[in-house]
Amino acid sequence: MNTSLDSRLSTANAEEYARWFRCLADGTRLRVLNVVATADHPLTVGEIVEAVGRSQSTVSRHLKVLAEESFVLSEADGVRTLVRVNDACMTALPDAAAEIMARAEACS
């Protein structure tokens, strides 16, 4: 266990990570993120609605929160919106957890 006071989590990182974890602190939102993250192509909102079994307005609200923290990226495609996971989160989130727990390496 690392007890060095020099390696404490910075205030800026702590605030950023707290925003991330607040964003993820909802079961439906985690399910939406999981559907998007495990898809092999960008999904329409309708596909996400079908996959999680929630209303379009509920899914859209959760996608907005996820987008505000950059977990998902969306782009207009005519009248529909395509949603994909932000690939940077695939490494940033585990690295954040490792930093919070004062681990030298991210969990595998």
C-alpha positions in Angstrom: 0.0 0.0 0.0 1.4 3.4 -1.0 1.3 5.8 2.0 3.4 8.6 0.4 1.6 11.9 0.9 3.3 13.1 -2.3 1.2 10.8 -4.5 -2.2 12.1 -3.4 -4.9 12.7 -6.0 -4.9 16.3 -7.2 -7.9 18.5 -6.5 -8.5 19.0 -10.3 -8.5 15.2 -11.0 -10.6 14.5 -7.9 -13.3 17.0 -9.2 -13.2 15.6 -12.7 -13.4 12.0 -11.5 -16.3 12.9 -9.1 -18.2 14.3 -12.1 -17.6 11.0 -14.0 -18.8 8.8 -11.2 -21.9 11.0 -10.5 -22.7 10.6 -14.2 -22.4 6.8 -14.0 -24.4 6.6 -10.7 -27.6 5.5 -12.4 -28.5 1.9 -13.4 -30.3 2.9 -16.6 -27.5 5.2 -17.6 -25.0 2.3 -17.1 -27.1 0.1 -19.2 -27.3 2.7 -22.0 -23.5 3.1 -21.9 -23.0 -0.6 -22.0 -25.3 -1.0 -25.0 -23.4 1.8 -26.8 -19.9 0.6 -25.7 -20.5 -3.0 -26.8 -22.0 -2.2 -30.2 -19.8 -2.8 -33.2 -21.2 0.3 -35.0 -22.8 3.6 -34.1 -26.4 3.1 -32.9 -29.5 5.2 -33.4 -31.4 6.3 -30.4 -34.2 4.0 -31.4 -31.8 1.0 -31.3 -30.7 2.0 -27.8 -34.4 2.4 -26.7 -35.2 -1.1 -27.9 -32.1 -2.6 -26.3 -32.7 -1.1 -22.8 -36.5 -1.2 -22.8 -37.0 2.4 -21.8 -38.9 5.3 -23.4 -37.2 7.5 -26.0 -37.4 10.5 -23.8 -35.7 8.6 -20.9 -32.9 7.3 -23.2 -32.4 10.7 -24.7 -32.1 12.3 -21.3 -29.5 9.7 -20.2 -27.6 10.1 -23.5 -27.5 13.9 -22.9 -25.9 13.3 -19.4 -23.4 10.8 -20.8 -22.5 13.2 -23.7 -22.0 16.1 -21.2 -19.2 14.0 -19.6 -18.0 12.8 -23.1 -18.7 9.1 -22.4 -20.7 9.1 -25.7 -20.4 11.0 -28.9 -23.3 11.7 -31.2 -23.6 12.9 -34.7 -26.6 13.9 -36.9 -27.3 11.5 -39.8 -30.2 13.0 -41.6 -33.2 12.9 -39.3 -31.6 10.5 -36.9 -28.8 10.7 -34.4 -26.0 8.1 -34.3 -24.4 7.5 -31.0 -21.0 5.8 -30.3 -18.8 5.4 -27.3 -15.9 7.8 -26.8 -13.0 5.4 -27.1 -10.8 7.6 -24.9 -13.1 6.6 -22.0 -12.1 3.0 -22.4 -8.7 3.8 -21.0 -9.4 7.0 -19.0 -12.0 5.5 -16.7 -9.8 2.5 -15.6 -6.8 4.8 -15.3 -8.9 7.1 -13.1 -9.9 4.3 -10.8 -6.3 3.2 -10.5 -5.2 6.7 -9.6 -7.9 7.0 -7.0 -6.9 3.7 -5.5 -3.2 4.7 -5.7 -2.4 1.8 -7.9 0.7 2.0 -10.1 -1.1 0.3 -13.0 -4.7 0.3 -14.2 -6.8 -2.8 -13.5 -6.8 -5.4 -16.2 
